[in-house]
Structures are given as C-alpha cells and as structure tokens.
C-alpha cells in the first residue's frame, strides 16, 4: 500500500511543479503504481490476502469471546 501512497505523493509533487519532480518523466511517476499492481498480484496468488483475512476473523472471534466471558470468568459445568 505504501507504493500507492508514494505514487500519489509523486503525482502531487509533479503537478505542483516542485523542484526536480517538475522535470521528472511520467514513467517514473507511474512506476510505484505498476510495482504495487505486481505486488498485489503476487500477494493474491500466494494466498497472503486470504491468510490476513482469516487471521483478522480469528482475532475478532477471540476478542468477542474474551468480552463475553471476561478474563477471570470460570465456566462451570453442572451435572
């Protein structure tokens, strides 16, 4: 994601005609977006995006259980 933000910043600097960025080729401005696209494709093919989503769901589940029962609550089973 930081590559996308870098691209946005470079576009802003180029359009504002700031110092060396005014003379910088648009290819250099587009490069972070191309690299971000490649990275997102690699991440998707390796399944890293799904792993992150599953980890987030598991974390939310553990937090929900912790809030429901509290840290010091002991579950007792009656016979």
C-alpha positions in Angstrom: 0.0 0.0 0.0 2.9 2.3 0.6 3.7 2.1 -3.1 0.3 3.5 -3.9 0.8 6.4 -1.4 4.3 7.1 -2.9 2.7 7.3 -6.4 0.0 9.7 -5.1 2.7 11.9 -3.5 4.8 11.9 -6.7 1.8 12.9 -8.7 1.1 15.8 -6.3 4.7 17.0 -6.5 4.8 16.7 -10.3 1.5 18.6 -10.7 2.7 21.3 -8.2 5.9 21.7 -10.2 8.1 21.2 -7.2 11.9 21.2 -7.8 13.2 18.1 -9.6 9.8 16.5 -9.7 8.6 19.0 -12.3 11.1 17.7 -14.9 10.7 14.0 -13.9 9.3 11.8 -16.6 5.7 10.4 -16.1 7.2 6.9 -16.4 8.9 7.4 -13.0 5.6 8.7 -11.6 3.8 5.6 -12.8 6.4 3.2 -11.6 5.2 2.9 -8.0 1.7 2.1 -9.3 3.0 -0.6 -11.6 5.1 -2.1 -8.7 2.0 -2.0 -6.4 0.0 -3.8 -9.0 2.6 -6.5 -9.4 2.9 -6.9 -5.6 -0.9 -7.2 -5.2 -1.0 -9.9 -7.9 1.8 -11.8 -6.2 0.1 -11.5 -2.8 -3.1 -12.8 -4.2 -1.6 -15.7 -6.0 0.3 -16.8 -2.9 -2.9 -16.5 -0.8 -1.5 -13.9 1.6 -4.6 -11.8 1.3 -6.8 -14.7 2.4 -4.5 -15.5 5.3 -4.7 -12.0 6.6 -8.5 -12.0 6.3 -8.7 -15.3 8.2 -6.3 -14.0 10.9 -8.5 -10.9 11.3 -11.6 -13.0 11.7 -9.9 -15.2 14.3 -8.7 -12.2 16.2 -12.1 -10.7 16.3 -13.6 -14.0 17.4 -11.1 -14.3 20.3 -11.8 -10.7 21.3 -15.6 -11.3 21.2 -15.2 -14.4 23.4 -13.0 -12.6 25.8 -15.5 -9.7 26.1 -18.4 -12.1 26.6 -16.8 -14.2 29.3 -14.3 -11.9 30.7 -10.7 -12.8 31.6 -11.5 -14.1 35.1 -14.7 -15.9 34.4 -14.6 -19.6 35.0 -17.1 -21.8 33.1 -18.6 -24.4 35.4 -20.3 -27.4 34.1 -23.2 -28.8 36.3 -24.0 -32.4 36.3 
